[in-house]
Amino acid sequence: MTTAAVGENLTEVRERIAAAALAAGRAPAAVTLVVVTKEVGIDQVRAAISHGASDLGENRAQDLAPKAAVLTDPAPRWHFIGRLQRNKVRAIAPYVALWQSVDRADLAAEIGRRVPGAAVLVQVNVTGEQQKGGCAPGEAAELVGACEAHGCRVQGLMTVPRAEGDPRSAFAELRRMTDDLGLPVCSMGMSGDFEAAIAEGATMVRVGSAIFGPRPGPADARR
């Protein structure tokens, strides 16, 4: 995809986010767009940044670190959005502004040790799919407490819905949980469903393929 096309797609996604927010009776600025750069080359990422992308998301530590080391002027706000092993935390700790996929206490402990006061989201596996990361809905409150005990600042919750079917029930459940816990950030919705997520109360959406085109990888290309 050309760099010009990246800019055009980014503009279109922003317009769709704004329209979805207004349709839900909310201000467009109430929804943060995280541009997912999974499997995207540096030139295309630079194009997105040049068109105003300020929040970028990566789901592999080995991809985030080299991109973050190069993309420094202006430096984006990096989100880590994938499943993470504890031994990978150190490599990306200098770069991550928001850890979106904290799904267990030992990971929170490692993040808190490396980055005292780190901003995190607790990932909840609302759909109960075994192959997905995230704690069970009934364990979310306990994990929030564990994150805080380990020195992390819990900003909210995050989820990934099923790849098939209507995601709205999953989105509605995460929104309810976010409200029940009194947290401000509800991160849900990707390229194929971010408008539905906004309708259900998302404050943050993670969009990749709608901006950069389809990824060569399977399943979570919807990011």
N, C-alpha and C positions, 0 to 999 in steps of 0.2 A: 504494500500500500504506500502511496506517495505521502510525503509530509503535508502537502496541501489537503489531501483527502482526510488525514488525521484531524486537521483543524476544522474542516467542514463537519466531520462526524461529531467532534467534541461540541461544536456549536449546536448541532441538532439535539444531542443528548441533553445539553443544558436547557434547551427550549422545552423538551419533553418533561424534564424534571420540574421546571417552572409551571408548566400547564397542569401537571399532576398535583403539585402542591396547591395551586390555586383552586383546583376542582375539589380538593379536600378541605378547603377553607383555611389554608395555611400560607404563610409567606414563603416564596421560593428560597429565600436565604435561610430558612429553617432546616433545609436539607443539604447536607454536605456531600459532594461528589468525590469519591475516592477513585481515581483512574488506575485501573489494574494493569500493570505492565508485564504480566506473566508472559514469557516467551517473546517479548517485544525487543527489538534492537534499539541501540542507543539513539540512533538518528530519529526514529519515530517517537521515542520518549522525549527527546529534546523538542520535537515539533509540538507535542502536547504541552510541554512546559511553556514554550513560546506563545501558545494560545491561551495561557492563563491557568493551566493545570497546576495546582499547588499542593494537592494531597495525592500521593502515589502509593499504590499497594503492591506488595510482592508476597508470594506464598512459598518461596524457597530461600533459605538463608544464603545459599551459595550463589544466588542470582542477585539478591538485594545488596550484599556488601560491595561487589565490584561496581554496580550501577551507582550506588550512593557515593562511592569514592570519586567517581568521575563527574557526576552531575552536582556541581557545587555552586554554580553561579547562574541563576539563583538556586539555592538549595531547596528542594521540595521538602514537604513534611511526609516522612515515610511511615507507612502502616505495614505491620507484618500481619498477614491474613491467613496463613496456612498452618498446618499441623507442625509443631516444633518440638525437636528433641532438646533436652536440657543442654547437651554439649554443643549446641549451635548458638546458644544465647550470647556467649562471649563475643563471637565474631560480628554480630550485628548490633550489639548493645550501643555502640557509639552513634548509630544512625536512626534507630527506631523512635518515633515520637509517640506512637500508639500501638500497643501490642493487642491485636484484635482477637486472638485465638487462644486465650488462656483457658485450658480445659481441665486442669488438675492442680492440686496444691503444690506438688514438688516443682512444677514449672514456675508457679508464682514465686516460690521460694528462691529459685535461681535468678529470676528476673529481678526480684527485690534485692538480692545480694549484689548483683552486677550494676543495677540502676536504682538506687534508693529513690523512692517517690515516683517510680515509673507509672505512667498512665496506661491502664489496661482495660480491656473488655473481657468479660467472661463469656466463653462460647457455650451455647446451650444446644444440645442435640434434640431439638423439639420433636423430630420425626422418629427418633429411636432407631435409626439405621446403624447397624453395627460397623459399617465401613467408614462412618463419618466420625470426626472428632467432636468434642463437646461433652459437657456433663449432662446427666439426666435432668429434666426440669425440676424434679423434687430435690436435687442436690445443689441447685444454683445459689440459694441463699447461704448455704454453708460454705460454698466455694468463694463467694463474695467476701465472707468473713475471713476466710483463710488468706485471701489475697491481701486484704487490709492488714492482717496480722503479720504478714511478711513484708510490709512496708510499701505495698503497691497502692496506687490511687485508682479505685474502680470507677470508671466513667459510665459504664453501662453494660449492655448485653449484645451479643451477636449470634446469628444463626445462619445456616444454609438449608433451604427447603429441599424437598424431593426434586429430582431432575424432571420428573414427569408429573402431570396432574396439576390441579389448582393449588397454588402455594398459600392462598389467603388465610386458611385456618392456622397454618404454622406462623404466618406473620402476625395474625391477631393474638395468638398465644404469647409470642415473644413480647409484643407491645404490652399486654396485660402484666406479664412478669416484670418488665422494666418499670412500669408504673407502681406495681406492688412493692418493689424494692426501693422506690424513690430515686431512681437513677435517671440522668438526663439523656444518655445516648442509647439509641436503638438502631443497631447496624444490621440491615437486612435488605435484600433485593440486589439482583445482578442484571446482566444485560437483557435477559429474557423476561424479567418480571419486576423491574424496579418501579414501574408505575403502580402495580398492585401493592407493592411494599409501601410506597408513599401513601396510598389510599388507606392503608392499615396503620399508619403512624410512624414509618421509618424516619429517623433523623439523619441517617447516613446510608448511602447506597454505594455499592462497589461494582463499577462498570468497566469491562475490558473489551470484549469482542465487538460491542456496538461502536466502539471508537477505533480499534485497531484491526478489525476483521477477525474471522474465525482463526482459532489456534489449531496447530497440528495435533495437539494432544486430545485425549478422550474426555469423558464425563464432565469435569468441571470447567470446560471451555466456556460455559455460560458466564463465568466471571468476567 
